[in-house]
Amino acid sequence: MKNFIFLLIFLLSFISCKKENIQAITDLFNRSEVLVHKNLNIRDDLDMLLSPGRMSTYGNLLIAHDSRSSLMFSLIDLETNIISKSWGKKGQGPGEIVAILDFYKNYSHTGINAWDPMLQKLNFYSFDDISKNNIIAPVDLFKDTKGVTGQSFREQFYPGILQINESVFLALGNIEGKRFTLIDINSSNKTGVGEFPQQDDNDIIPILKNQAYNGCIRYNKRQNKVAYISYNSEMFEIFDVNDSNLNLKYGNYTTIPKFTFQSGGQSPGISIEKFSNGNGCNVALSVSDDKIFILYQQFEKEIDDSDIGKYTSRAANKVLVFTWDGKPIKMYELDCMVEEIEYNENRNQLFAVKSEPEPEIVCFDLDI
């Protein structure tokens, strides 16, 4: 009888602890918390911050990228909310920029890296120059590395390149049928890493197949890990890094990017099924030493044609917070739609680009 009671208690305990089936990334969180934004009321006497986009913070300084401005970067003092300087002239001359697809704190947090795929330059700007009254001159991290930029532009288009250490870089892009490319600029070695999740059609050529997996990657030097989000689904991964490979540590595959083959013209195309690929899509990514922040757009279960414009925008109001082991911490509901996020660990604040009525930088106080 006693054994029967123990067995019954064990079974009841097992059933009560059994997790529900996870259908969406938001199911990982028990509840959400509402965050109310604060306006920064940035003073822009230079009239340079026309349409802020990606951001990076350094102590009480915030650097904002703006593709519409004649100078692409602006420095904001978060104590005074005043723009103190701007730099990054558009053009193809020495030190100039055509377009920036990604920028982020470099691996050692001594400055920012800005990736210009048109010029195939990864420019480094030091925080020492940015924070002082110095001339801000870029250092091209790929200069004099012929093996890195020697192939044709189309074969080597990378939406983002992440710095892992002084000589090793991780690129989003196509080589050897893999989703990423590890590049060692000392040896000019390029190694394909990162398997594709199983798809219905595996015959799509890599350069087209990778378009469906466009997203964002960020590096944590302290833990030597990389976080990846897909922009076309809610797929989210964490990898351990070494000089020759990525080792999957965590993966959320409740939905993965879907694509269909299209024929037409002289070459096949690719169509990403934005509205039938599941629950939603990731929009932006920010990381700290301990946490990963994902800006996430949730789709309605039934989408009317009149609502399609809403889901082709890059605006969202959910922020999902994870540890670097993939453990869910908290889900925030923002009180406004935003397009970019940047976490400032020193201030424990989340900065975001509010999308309406005009793009502006706002912030949210966090409790984690």
C-alpha positions, 0 to 999 in steps of 0.5 A: 500500500505504501509503495502504491501511494509513493507511485501515485504521488510520483505520477501526479508530480510528473503530470503536473510538471509536464510542460505544455506543447510550445506552438509559438516563441511567446508560449515560452513566457507565462505573462507579459509586462507593459512598459511605458516609453519616455521621450528623450526630447533630443536637441538637434541643433545640427539638424542631422538626425532625420530618421534614426535607425540602429543604435549603439550605446557606450556609458552615457553616450548613444550613437544613432545611425541615419541613412537619410542624413548627409552624415550617417552617425550622430552622437547623443549625450544621454545626460543632456539629450544633446547631439554633440557631433555627427560624422560618416559622409556619404560617398565613395571617396576615402573614409566615406560610406555608400550604405550601412547594413549593420553596425554594433559594438566591436568584440572588445567594446572599444568602438563600433563596427559599421558594415558597408557591403557596397564598398565591402568595407567593415569600418571601425570607429573607436569610442576614444575618438567618438567621445573626445574632441577628435577627428573620427576617422574609420579604420577599414578592418578588411584593408589589404586582405585580398582573399576576403574581397577577391571574389565577385560582388554577387558571389560574396554579398553578405548582409552582415559581418560580425567581428569575433576577434582581431582576425576572425569574422562571422558573415551572414551569407552563402558558402559551401551550402551553409548559412554563415561564413567564418572568415580569417583575414590572416589566412584568407580562409573562408569556411561555411558553417551553420546547417539549414533546417530541413525544408521541403525543397533543398535544391535552391542554390545557396545565394537564393536560399540564404535570402530567406535566412536574412537576419541579425547576429550578435557576439558575446565575448565573455561567453564566446557565443553568438545569437542569431535571429531570422527576420522572416520567422521567429527562428532564434539560435545561440551558438558556441564559437571557435575559430573553425566552427559554430556549435549549436547551443540553443535553437527555437524552431517553432517556425522557420523561414519558408520559401517557394521557387518562382520561375520567370525571366532568365533566372529563378527567384525566391519568394518568402511567405511572410504571412503564412510562416507561422506566428510572427517574425523577429525584427531587431536584436540587442545583447548584453553580457547576460541577456538577449533582447529580441524585438518581435512582431506577432501576427494575427491568426487571421490576416485580412488583405487590408492589414497586409501593410501592417505586417510588411512594416518593421514595427513591433511592440513585443520584447522577448528577453532570454539568457545566453543559455536560451532560458526565457526571462521576461516578455515586455509589451511596449506601449508604442510600435518601435523599429529598433532596440538597444539595451544599455546595461549601465543604465538598465534602459532599453532605447528604441526608435518609435515609428509613428508619427515620425521616427524618434528615439525613446527609452524604457526603464527595465526591472531586470 
